[in-house]
């Protein structure tokens, strides 16, 4: 079953348990139990916890090391507000604004960037207007469009799996009346491939000037290529550009749900009525701390790149193609349909990414801990002979 960013929401208690936060300790209550031994869980729930904890989780592009230490400390300090309305929020909006050199009026919070993507859809896909994007990409925008009785115009990727900028420009101009928003995931998910800063400029200069553009920068923090840049300068120019960012990745708080949009104030005002405002006190404090913790972010980046580089080299040594990536995941060309391969990995207690049509002979793998990636490589060698094809028995 595929999970969107919003799909991580499993209730605050579950999120806190996964993050390692222990409210009983904060409030001086009894010694906490591990999640799986909690007496209030049903037998089925305990089984689910045990099975989940046993998996190498390489399917959802999370930070496998959990929250930055600074983020955890800040969230724990905010427990005293958990029973209050109108609590101090750590100055999260002001911190985001200062981080990007914009005013607070340029910022809208969301419960993860998934909510921001939904808010953009609700704002700009009125009256049957469509979203323009590529396929495959992060499909939440398309799914939301369908849910509000809109639709998507989906462009194929280039043969090298990059996004076709000229096709974007041609389609945006030819079908401008139909299009409510253009969606650009950069770096793209699931490929991990960037759109260069020169191509972003060519795209924005080539489409109708009043066409809203949503630039999803969920994986911004992992990019090292000098050819890449954030789209923030176009926001500062006043263009109808919305940048979506998340705290789910490098900051390690996917289950806590915090993201935001940066856009011109008039665009933010159009979006605000569709925002739920359902963000908890703990994550606001954690987000503020995380933005300031550049050393913690660098540690995650360095570990991600180190582990990713080794995994890709090991896979290539076995004769399999890996797409170039600037993210905390990579795509492997497996030369057969991916669905039975996903199941084969699951039977070895390794979770890998869902299928991404039409790239159904590629497998997306998130970067995990050293131990998780060792388990992945052991399973990979068992499922895929070096440079060859698996037998039917290996995929049963």
VEXTORDO-527495 format. One record per residue (C-alpha): residue in one letter; residue number from 0; x, y, z. Coordinates in pm, 1 decimal, m for minus. Each point is the difference from the previous one (the first is absolute). Example, Ala and Ser with C-alpha at 12.3 -4.5 7.8 and 13.67 -1.06 7.14 Angstrom:
# VEXTORDO-527495
+------+-----+----------+----------+----------+
| rest |  nr |     east |    north |       up |
+------+-----+----------+----------+----------+
|    A |   0 |   1230.0 |   m450.0 |    780.0 |
|    S |   1 |    137.0 |    344.0 |    m66.0 |
+------+-----+----------+----------+----------+
# end
This chain:
# VEXTORDO-527495
+------+-----+----------+----------+----------+
| rest |  nr |     east |    north |       up |
+------+-----+----------+----------+----------+
|    X |   0 |      0.0 |      0.0 |      0.0 |
|    X |   1 |    141.8 |    342.0 |    m92.5 |
|    X |   2 |     32.0 |    268.1 |    263.6 |
|    X |   3 |     m7.1 |    372.8 |    m62.4 |
|    X |   4 |    171.4 |    246.2 |    230.6 |
|    X |   5 |   m339.0 |     62.0 |    155.9 |
|    X |   6 |    m40.4 |   m376.0 |     38.7 |
|    X |   7 |    262.0 |     m2.3 |    274.7 |
|    X |   8 |   m254.0 |    151.5 |    235.1 |
|    X |   9 |    m89.6 |   m270.5 |    243.5 |
|    X |  10 |   m102.0 |    201.8 |    301.0 |
|    X |  11 |    221.1 |    204.4 |    224.6 |
|    X |  12 |     62.6 |   m281.8 |    245.8 |
|    X |  13 |    133.3 |   m226.6 |   m273.8 |
|    X |  14 |    215.5 |    280.5 |   m136.6 |
|    X |  15 |    149.6 |     74.0 |    339.6 |
|    X |  16 |     70.7 |   m365.4 |     65.1 |
|    X |  17 |    182.1 |    m34.0 |   m332.3 |
|    X |  18 |    202.7 |    314.1 |     65.9 |
|    X |  19 |    106.5 |   m129.8 |    338.8 |
|    X |  20 |   m171.6 |    270.4 |    202.6 |
|    X |  21 |   m112.2 |   m117.7 |    343.3 |
|    X |  22 |   m268.1 |    219.4 |    155.4 |
|    X |  23 |    m10.2 |   m219.0 |    311.3 |
|    X |  24 |    357.1 |    100.3 |     76.6 |
|    X |  25 |    m69.6 |    365.8 |    m65.5 |
|    X |  26 |   m292.9 |      3.8 |    241.8 |
|    X |  27 |    171.0 |   m215.6 |    263.8 |
|    X |  28 |   m230.5 |   m296.8 |    m48.2 |
|    X |  29 |     78.4 |   m371.3 |     13.0 |
|    X |  30 |    286.6 |   m164.7 |   m185.8 |
|    X |  31 |    m90.3 |     m9.0 |   m373.0 |
|    X |  32 |    m37.8 |   m323.3 |   m190.6 |
|    X |  33 |    110.3 |    m70.6 |   m353.0 |
|    X |  34 |   m275.1 |     49.5 |   m256.9 |
|    X |  35 |    m44.8 |   m370.2 |    m68.2 |
|    X |  36 |    m51.4 |    m87.6 |    367.0 |
|    X |  37 |   m255.0 |    272.7 |     74.7 |
|    X |  38 |   m288.1 |   m176.2 |    183.2 |
|    X |  39 |   m271.0 |    205.3 |   m170.8 |
|    X |  40 |     87.4 |   m138.8 |   m346.3 |
|    X |  41 |   m208.1 |   m276.5 |   m150.4 |
|    X |  42 |    173.5 |   m316.7 |   m111.3 |
|    X |  43 |    m32.7 |    111.7 |   m362.0 |
|    X |  44 |    153.8 |    338.9 |     79.5 |
|    X |  45 |    292.2 |   m163.4 |    182.6 |
|    X |  46 |     59.1 |   m225.1 |   m298.6 |
|    X |  47 |     m1.2 |    302.1 |   m230.7 |
|    X |  48 |    257.0 |    176.7 |    220.1 |
|    X |  49 |    225.2 |   m305.1 |      6.7 |
|    X |  50 |    m18.9 |    m48.5 |   m376.0 |
|    X |  51 |     57.7 |    368.9 |    m70.8 |
|    X |  52 |    299.6 |     26.5 |    233.0 |
|    X |  53 |    159.2 |   m308.7 |   m157.2 |
|    X |  54 |      2.1 |    147.6 |   m352.2 |
|    X |  55 |    288.6 |    180.2 |   m163.5 |
|    X |  56 |   m198.3 |    308.0 |   m100.1 |
|    X |  57 |    126.2 |    106.3 |   m343.1 |
|    X |  58 |   m334.3 |     87.2 |   m158.4 |
|    X |  59 |    m99.6 |    353.3 |    101.1 |
|    X |  60 |    309.6 |    223.4 |    m22.5 |
|    X |  61 |     11.2 |     72.3 |    371.8 |
|    X |  62 |    296.3 |     99.6 |    216.3 |
|    X |  63 |     95.1 |   m338.5 |    151.0 |
|    X |  64 |    182.4 |    155.7 |    297.2 |
|    X |  65 |   m306.6 |    179.3 |    131.4 |
|    X |  66 |    m28.5 |    361.4 |    117.2 |
|    X |  67 |    308.5 |    214.8 |     33.0 |
|    X |  68 |    109.0 |     20.6 |    364.8 |
|    X |  69 |    m83.0 |    371.1 |      3.6 |
|    X |  70 |   m347.4 |    m71.8 |   m133.7 |
|    X |  71 |    m64.0 |   m270.7 |    259.3 |
|    X |  72 |    114.3 |    227.6 |    281.9 |
|    X |  73 |   m223.7 |    283.4 |   m120.4 |
|    X |  74 |   m303.6 |   m225.5 |    m37.8 |
|    X |  75 |     49.1 |   m144.5 |    347.1 |
|    X |  76 |     22.0 |    351.6 |    142.5 |
|    X |  77 |   m341.7 |     78.8 |   m150.8 |
|    X |  78 |   m187.5 |   m281.8 |    175.0 |
|    X |  79 |   m112.8 |    246.2 |    266.1 |
|    X |  80 |   m224.1 |    160.7 |   m263.8 |
|    X |  81 |   m171.3 |   m323.4 |   m101.0 |
|    X |  82 |   m307.3 |     79.9 |    212.8 |
|    X |  83 |    m30.8 |    361.3 |   m116.6 |
|    X |  84 |   m158.4 |    202.2 |   m278.7 |
|    X |  85 |    165.7 |    321.1 |   m115.3 |
|    X |  86 |    343.8 |   m123.1 |    108.9 |
|    X |  87 |    332.3 |    161.2 |   m105.2 |
|    X |  88 |     97.6 |   m170.6 |   m324.7 |
|    X |  89 |    374.4 |     54.0 |      5.1 |
|    X |  90 |    m23.0 |    268.7 |   m267.3 |
|    X |  91 |    m10.0 |   m255.6 |   m280.4 |
|    X |  92 |   m144.6 |    228.7 |   m271.1 |
|    X |  93 |    246.4 |    276.1 |     84.8 |
|    X |  94 |    286.7 |   m251.1 |     m4.0 |
|    X |  95 |    m99.0 |   m130.0 |   m343.9 |
|    X |  96 |    m35.5 |    355.0 |   m132.4 |
|    X |  97 |    341.5 |     99.5 |    133.9 |
|    X |  98 |    154.7 |   m319.1 |   m139.2 |
|    X |  99 |   m116.7 |     91.4 |   m351.4 |
|    X | 100 |     37.9 |    377.6 |     24.0 |
|    X | 101 |   m372.9 |     66.1 |    m42.6 |
|    X | 102 |   m277.5 |    144.0 |    215.7 |
|    X | 103 |   m234.9 |   m216.9 |    209.2 |
|    X | 104 |   m269.9 |     93.9 |   m251.2 |
|    X | 105 |    190.0 |   m213.4 |   m255.5 |
|    X | 106 |    m37.8 |   m315.5 |    214.3 |
|    X | 107 |   m283.1 |   m249.0 |     51.0 |
|    X | 108 |     38.6 |   m299.0 |    233.0 |
|    X | 109 |   m136.2 |   m342.6 |    m83.1 |
|    X | 110 |    m22.2 |   m342.4 |    161.8 |
|    X | 111 |    288.5 |   m117.9 |   m216.0 |
|    X | 112 |     56.8 |    127.0 |   m351.8 |
|    X | 113 |   m271.9 |   m245.8 |   m102.7 |
|    X | 114 |   m258.2 |    238.6 |    143.5 |
|    X | 115 |    161.7 |    286.0 |   m190.6 |
|    X | 116 |    m39.3 |   m196.0 |   m324.5 |
|    X | 117 |   m367.5 |    m57.8 |     81.0 |
|    X | 118 |    m53.2 |    366.4 |     86.4 |
|    X | 119 |    152.5 |    103.7 |   m332.5 |
|    X | 120 |   m237.3 |   m238.5 |   m176.6 |
|    X | 121 |   m302.6 |    135.6 |    181.8 |
|    X | 122 |    107.7 |    355.1 |    m78.3 |
|    X | 123 |     82.0 |    m25.9 |   m368.4 |
|    X | 124 |   m190.1 |   m300.0 |   m137.2 |
|    X | 125 |   m344.2 |    156.8 |     21.0 |
|    X | 126 |   m254.5 |    m29.1 |   m282.5 |
|    X | 127 |    159.8 |   m309.1 |   m147.4 |
|    X | 128 |    342.3 |    150.1 |    m56.4 |
|    X | 129 |    276.8 |   m258.1 |    m28.8 |
|    X | 130 |    346.8 |    m51.7 |    144.6 |
|    X | 131 |    285.8 |    m32.9 |   m249.2 |
|    X | 132 |    293.5 |   m223.0 |     92.2 |
|    X | 133 |    206.9 |   m301.7 |    m96.8 |
|    X | 134 |    m40.7 |   m371.9 |     59.6 |
|    X | 135 |    137.2 |   m150.0 |    210.2 |
|    X | 136 |     31.1 |    260.6 |    271.2 |
|    X | 137 |   m136.3 |     41.9 |    351.8 |
|    X | 138 |   m358.3 |    m84.0 |    m86.1 |
|    X | 139 |   m180.2 |    147.7 |    302.2 |
|    X | 140 |    m82.7 |    311.0 |   m203.9 |
|    X | 141 |   m163.8 |   m209.2 |   m270.4 |
|    X | 142 |   m192.1 |   m210.2 |    250.1 |
|    X | 143 |   m130.0 |    311.0 |    171.9 |
|    X | 144 |   m102.4 |    148.7 |   m333.9 |
|    X | 145 |   m209.2 |   m309.2 |    m65.2 |
|    X | 146 |   m159.3 |     21.9 |    344.6 |
|    X | 147 |   m125.0 |    353.9 |    m70.1 |
|    X | 148 |   m133.3 |    m96.2 |   m343.8 |
|    X | 149 |    291.4 |    147.8 |   m188.9 |
|    X | 150 |    260.0 |   m179.7 |   m209.7 |
|    X | 151 |    366.7 |     m1.8 |    m96.2 |
|    X | 152 |    186.9 |     52.4 |   m324.5 |
|    X | 153 |    291.9 |   m240.4 |     32.1 |
|    X | 154 |    310.3 |     30.7 |   m215.7 |
|    X | 155 |    244.7 |   m288.4 |    m50.8 |
|    X | 156 |    356.3 |     31.7 |    120.6 |
|    X | 157 |    285.6 |     21.6 |   m246.8 |
|    X | 158 |    183.6 |   m318.6 |    m92.6 |
|    X | 159 |    263.6 |     81.5 |    262.4 |
|    X | 160 |   m278.2 |     39.0 |    261.4 |
|    X | 161 |     41.2 |    377.3 |     27.1 |
|    X | 162 |   m304.4 |    228.1 |    m12.5 |
|    X | 163 |    m81.4 |    133.0 |   m347.6 |
|    X | 164 |     13.5 |    376.5 |     41.4 |
|    X | 165 |    m88.3 |     78.5 |   m359.5 |
|    X | 166 |   m308.1 |   m222.6 |     22.8 |
|    X | 167 |    m99.4 |    189.3 |    316.3 |
|    X | 168 |     32.7 |    332.3 |   m181.5 |
|    X | 169 |   m181.2 |   m112.9 |   m314.4 |
|    X | 170 |   m288.7 |   m157.2 |    191.2 |
|    X | 171 |    m33.2 |    290.0 |    244.4 |
|    X | 172 |    m39.4 |    245.1 |   m285.6 |
|    X | 173 |   m217.6 |   m216.7 |   m221.3 |
|    X | 174 |   m239.9 |   m100.1 |    277.0 |
|    X | 175 |     29.3 |    300.9 |    231.3 |
|    X | 176 |   m376.0 |     38.6 |     43.8 |
|    X | 177 |    m28.6 |   m353.4 |    135.6 |
|    X | 178 |    287.8 |     18.9 |    247.8 |
|    X | 179 |    m37.4 |    117.8 |    356.6 |
|    X | 180 |    351.6 |    m75.8 |    124.2 |
|    X | 181 |    326.5 |   m143.2 |   m132.6 |
|    X | 182 |    169.0 |   m250.7 |    233.3 |
|    X | 183 |    378.2 |    m42.3 |      0.8 |
|    X | 184 |    154.1 |   m243.3 |    249.3 |
|    X | 185 |    368.2 |     94.5 |     24.1 |
|    X | 186 |    183.3 |   m226.7 |     63.9 |
|    X | 187 |   m256.0 |   m233.8 |   m145.0 |
|    X | 188 |   m146.7 |   m282.9 |    202.1 |
|    X | 189 |     38.7 |   m289.2 |    m85.6 |
|    X | 190 |    301.4 |     49.5 |   m228.9 |
|    X | 191 |    212.1 |    223.7 |    224.1 |
|    X | 192 |    104.7 |    204.8 |   m304.1 |
|    X | 193 |     15.7 |    379.4 |     19.1 |
|    X | 194 |   m124.6 |    267.1 |   m237.0 |
|    X | 195 |    292.4 |    239.8 |    m42.3 |
|    X | 196 |    m33.8 |    362.5 |    103.7 |
|    X | 197 |     36.9 |    104.9 |   m364.3 |
|    X | 198 |   m286.2 |   m229.1 |   m102.3 |
|    X | 199 |   m218.3 |    130.0 |    283.6 |
|    X | 200 |     60.6 |    352.7 |   m129.2 |
|    X | 201 |    m74.8 |   m108.2 |   m357.3 |
|    X | 202 |   m323.9 |   m160.0 |    117.7 |
|    X | 203 |   m121.8 |    297.0 |    203.6 |
|    X | 204 |     94.5 |    246.1 |   m273.1 |
|    X | 205 |   m169.3 |   m210.4 |   m267.1 |
|    X | 206 |   m345.2 |    m59.8 |    146.2 |
|    X | 207 |   m283.1 |    253.7 |     38.1 |
|    X | 208 |    106.6 |    257.3 |    259.4 |
|    X | 209 |   m316.6 |    m41.3 |    207.0 |
|    X | 210 |      8.8 |   m382.1 |     18.9 |
|    X | 211 |     50.7 |   m120.7 |    360.5 |
|    X | 212 |    295.3 |   m234.9 |     43.6 |
|    X | 213 |     44.9 |   m236.8 |    295.0 |
|    X | 214 |    365.6 |    m95.2 |     51.8 |
|    X | 215 |     30.1 |   m294.2 |    237.7 |
|    X | 216 |    340.2 |     25.4 |    170.2 |
|    X | 217 |    m49.9 |   m282.0 |    252.3 |
|    X | 218 |    351.3 |   m133.3 |    m67.8 |
|    X | 219 |    175.4 |    335.9 |    m30.2 |
|    X | 220 |    229.2 |    m64.3 |    297.8 |
|    X | 221 |    163.8 |   m303.2 |   m162.1 |
|    X | 222 |    102.0 |    164.2 |   m328.9 |
|    X | 223 |    370.1 |     65.4 |    m52.3 |
|    X | 224 |      8.9 |     74.3 |   m372.5 |
|    X | 225 |    111.0 |    355.6 |    m83.8 |
|    X | 226 |   m249.4 |     m6.2 |   m288.6 |
|    X | 227 |   m290.6 |      3.6 |    246.4 |
|    X | 228 |   m159.9 |    291.4 |    183.2 |
|    X | 229 |   m317.3 |     70.4 |    193.1 |
|    X | 230 |   m278.2 |    185.7 |   m181.2 |
|    X | 231 |    m16.7 |    256.7 |    282.6 |
|    X | 232 |    132.8 |    289.7 |   m213.6 |
|    X | 233 |   m311.2 |    m24.6 |   m217.1 |
|    X | 234 |   m219.2 |     36.2 |    308.8 |
|    X | 235 |    194.4 |    313.3 |     92.4 |
|    X | 236 |    m62.5 |    132.7 |   m350.8 |
|    X | 237 |   m371.8 |    m31.9 |     66.5 |
|    X | 238 |    m65.9 |   m274.1 |   m254.3 |
|    X | 239 |   m289.0 |   m241.7 |     76.1 |
|    X | 240 |    239.9 |   m264.6 |    131.0 |
|    X | 241 |    m70.3 |   m211.4 |    308.3 |
|    X | 242 |    290.2 |   m187.8 |    158.2 |
|    X | 243 |    m89.7 |   m301.5 |    216.8 |
|    X | 244 |    244.2 |   m117.8 |    267.3 |
|    X | 245 |    m23.3 |   m270.5 |    267.3 |
|    X | 246 |    152.7 |    m91.6 |    335.0 |
|    X | 247 |    m62.8 |   m368.1 |    m72.8 |
|    X | 248 |    333.0 |    m74.3 |   m166.1 |
|    X | 249 |    329.3 |    137.8 |    126.5 |
|    X | 250 |   m151.2 |    116.1 |    331.4 |
|    X | 251 |   m134.9 |   m349.7 |     72.7 |
|    X | 252 |   m355.1 |     76.3 |    114.8 |
|    X | 253 |   m218.8 |   m151.2 |   m273.4 |
|    X | 254 |   m261.0 |   m132.2 |    243.8 |
|    X | 255 |    m25.1 |    334.6 |    179.2 |
|    X | 256 |   m126.4 |    179.5 |   m316.4 |
|    X | 257 |    148.9 |    341.6 |    m71.2 |
|    X | 258 |     51.2 |    169.2 |   m334.4 |
|    X | 259 |    m46.4 |    342.9 |   m149.3 |
|    X | 260 |    m47.0 |    207.3 |   m310.8 |
|    X | 261 |    196.2 |    307.8 |   m100.2 |
|    X | 262 |   m178.5 |    216.1 |   m257.2 |
|    X | 263 |    m86.2 |    363.6 |    m70.8 |
|    X | 264 |   m234.9 |    134.9 |    270.1 |
|    X | 265 |   m295.1 |     32.1 |   m237.5 |
|    X | 266 |     33.6 |   m368.3 |    m91.9 |
|    X | 267 |     26.0 |    m97.4 |    366.1 |
|    X | 268 |   m321.2 |    193.4 |     68.8 |
|    X | 269 |   m178.0 |   m196.6 |   m272.1 |
|    X | 270 |    123.6 |   m326.6 |    150.1 |
|    X | 271 |    m61.0 |     73.6 |    368.8 |
|    X | 272 |   m376.9 |    m73.7 |      6.6 |
|    X | 273 |     71.4 |   m359.4 |   m105.0 |
|    X | 274 |    259.4 |    m63.4 |    272.2 |
|    X | 275 |   m111.7 |   m211.7 |    297.1 |
|    X | 276 |    244.4 |    145.0 |    253.9 |
|    X | 277 |     19.3 |   m341.2 |    170.5 |
|    X | 278 |    364.3 |      6.7 |    109.9 |
|    X | 279 |     96.8 |   m103.8 |    352.0 |
|    X | 280 |    202.3 |    199.5 |    250.7 |
|    X | 281 |    290.7 |   m242.5 |     21.5 |
|    X | 282 |     87.9 |      2.2 |   m368.7 |
|    X | 283 |    m13.4 |    379.1 |    m24.3 |
|    X | 284 |    271.0 |     22.9 |    264.6 |
|    X | 285 |    192.7 |   m282.2 |   m164.1 |
|    X | 286 |    m15.0 |    166.7 |   m340.3 |
|    X | 287 |    137.2 |    325.7 |    136.3 |
|    X | 288 |    293.4 |   m183.4 |    158.2 |
|    X | 289 |     65.0 |   m208.2 |   m310.0 |
|    X | 290 |     29.1 |    298.5 |   m230.9 |
|    X | 291 |    276.1 |    141.9 |    219.1 |
|    X | 292 |    186.8 |   m331.2 |     29.4 |
|    X | 293 |    217.5 |      9.0 |   m311.0 |
|    X | 294 |    252.6 |   m237.9 |    157.7 |
|    X | 295 |   m270.2 |   m259.8 |     61.0 |
|    X | 296 |   m124.8 |     34.6 |   m357.2 |
|    X | 297 |    353.2 |    m43.6 |   m135.0 |
|    X | 298 |     49.7 |   m315.7 |    204.3 |
|    X | 299 |   m312.0 |   m154.5 |   m155.1 |
|    X | 300 |    106.7 |    112.5 |   m347.8 |
|    X | 301 |    352.0 |   m139.9 |     37.3 |
|    X | 302 |   m125.0 |   m336.4 |    126.7 |
|    X | 303 |   m262.8 |    m17.4 |   m274.4 |
|    X | 304 |    251.1 |     69.3 |   m276.7 |
|    X | 305 |    254.4 |   m245.2 |    145.1 |
|    X | 306 |   m249.3 |   m285.1 |     28.9 |
|    X | 307 |   m167.8 |     79.6 |   m333.5 |
|    X | 308 |    334.8 |      5.7 |   m182.4 |
|    X | 309 |     99.0 |   m339.6 |    135.9 |
|    X | 310 |   m337.4 |   m158.9 |    m75.6 |
|    X | 311 |     m1.4 |    127.2 |   m356.7 |
|    X | 312 |    354.7 |   m122.9 |    m58.0 |
|    X | 313 |    m89.8 |   m344.5 |    136.4 |
|    X | 314 |   m307.3 |    m22.0 |   m224.8 |
|    X | 315 |    189.3 |    113.9 |   m308.7 |
|    X | 316 |    267.7 |   m261.0 |     73.9 |
|    X | 317 |   m273.1 |   m261.7 |    m38.5 |
|    X | 318 |    m79.3 |    131.2 |   m349.0 |
|    X | 319 |   m309.3 |    211.1 |     66.5 |
|    X | 320 |    m67.0 |    359.6 |   m105.6 |
|    X | 321 |    m66.5 |    268.4 |    261.7 |
|    X | 322 |   m134.1 |    339.7 |   m103.0 |
|    X | 323 |    201.7 |    306.7 |    106.1 |
|    X | 324 |   m151.9 |    140.5 |    317.3 |
|    X | 325 |     25.8 |    307.4 |    222.3 |
|    X | 326 |   m232.3 |   m126.7 |    272.4 |
|    X | 327 |    m25.4 |   m246.5 |    287.5 |
|    X | 328 |   m123.5 |   m270.3 |   m239.6 |
|    X | 329 |    100.5 |   m152.9 |   m330.7 |
|    X | 330 |   m159.6 |   m201.3 |   m282.0 |
|    X | 331 |    137.9 |   m331.2 |   m121.1 |
|    X | 332 |    m73.4 |   m138.0 |   m345.0 |
|    X | 333 |    m91.8 |   m360.7 |     78.5 |
|    X | 334 |    m93.2 |   m115.3 |   m353.2 |
|    X | 335 |   m325.4 |   m163.1 |    109.8 |
|    X | 336 |   m332.5 |    105.7 |    146.2 |
|    X | 337 |     43.9 |    143.9 |    347.0 |
|    X | 338 |   m314.6 |   m118.1 |    180.9 |
|    X | 339 |    113.3 |   m360.2 |     64.8 |
|    X | 340 |    344.9 |    131.6 |     90.3 |
|    X | 341 |   m153.2 |    226.2 |    265.8 |
|    X | 342 |   m168.5 |   m305.9 |    149.5 |
|    X | 343 |    322.6 |   m200.3 |    m14.7 |
|    X | 344 |    177.6 |    269.0 |    201.3 |
|    X | 345 |   m288.5 |     20.3 |    245.8 |
|    X | 346 |     28.6 |   m372.2 |     66.6 |
|    X | 347 |    359.2 |     71.6 |    100.4 |
|    X | 348 |   m124.8 |    278.8 |    230.1 |
|    X | 349 |    121.2 |    280.9 |   m223.2 |
|    X | 350 |   m253.2 |    262.4 |   m114.4 |
|    X | 351 |     81.9 |    172.1 |   m331.2 |
|    X | 352 |   m194.9 |    258.9 |   m198.3 |
|    X | 353 |   m333.8 |    m56.1 |   m170.2 |
|    X | 354 |    m33.7 |    m23.8 |   m380.3 |
|    X | 355 |     19.2 |    328.9 |   m192.2 |
|    X | 356 |   m169.5 |    m49.7 |   m338.6 |
|    X | 357 |    109.8 |     10.7 |   m271.6 |
|    X | 358 |    345.7 |    m74.8 |    151.1 |
|    X | 359 |   m113.8 |   m343.1 |    114.3 |
|    X | 360 |    339.4 |   m162.0 |    m61.1 |
|    X | 361 |    171.3 |    235.2 |    242.4 |
|    X | 362 |      5.7 |    m30.2 |    378.4 |
|    X | 363 |     26.2 |    300.6 |    232.9 |
|    X | 364 |    212.8 |    m55.4 |    308.6 |
|    X | 365 |     23.9 |    244.0 |    289.8 |
|    X | 366 |    332.7 |     44.4 |    175.1 |
|    X | 367 |     m8.7 |   m170.5 |    339.9 |
|    X | 368 |    243.4 |    m55.3 |    280.7 |
|    X | 369 |    317.7 |   m200.8 |    m58.7 |
|    X | 370 |   m171.2 |   m303.6 |    149.9 |
|    X | 371 |   m312.4 |     40.1 |   m213.0 |
|    X | 372 |    202.9 |     39.3 |   m318.5 |
|    X | 373 |    204.8 |   m308.9 |     84.3 |
|    X | 374 |   m325.9 |   m193.4 |     30.8 |
|    X | 375 |   m115.9 |    147.4 |   m330.1 |
|    X | 376 |    318.6 |   m102.4 |   m181.4 |
|    X | 377 |    m18.7 |   m352.4 |    141.6 |
|    X | 378 |   m357.9 |    m27.5 |   m126.5 |
|    X | 379 |     92.0 |    157.8 |   m334.2 |
|    X | 380 |    273.0 |   m256.6 |    m62.9 |
|    X | 381 |   m239.9 |   m281.7 |     87.2 |
|    X | 382 |   m276.8 |    130.0 |   m227.4 |
|    X | 383 |    220.2 |    118.8 |   m289.7 |
|    X | 384 |    291.0 |   m208.1 |   m125.2 |
|    X | 385 |    293.4 |    221.5 |   m100.3 |
|    X | 386 |    m74.0 |    147.3 |   m340.3 |
|    X | 387 |   m279.3 |   m251.2 |    m61.6 |
|    X | 388 |   m366.6 |    m69.5 |     56.4 |
|    X | 389 |   m164.9 |   m155.9 |    301.5 |
|    X | 390 |   m150.2 |   m342.5 |    m36.5 |
|    X | 391 |   m368.5 |    m49.3 |     59.3 |
|    X | 392 |     77.6 |   m177.7 |    326.7 |
|    X | 393 |    186.6 |    305.0 |    130.0 |
|    X | 394 |   m306.5 |    217.8 |    m52.1 |
|    X | 395 |   m261.1 |   m238.8 |    139.4 |
+------+-----+----------+----------+----------+
# end
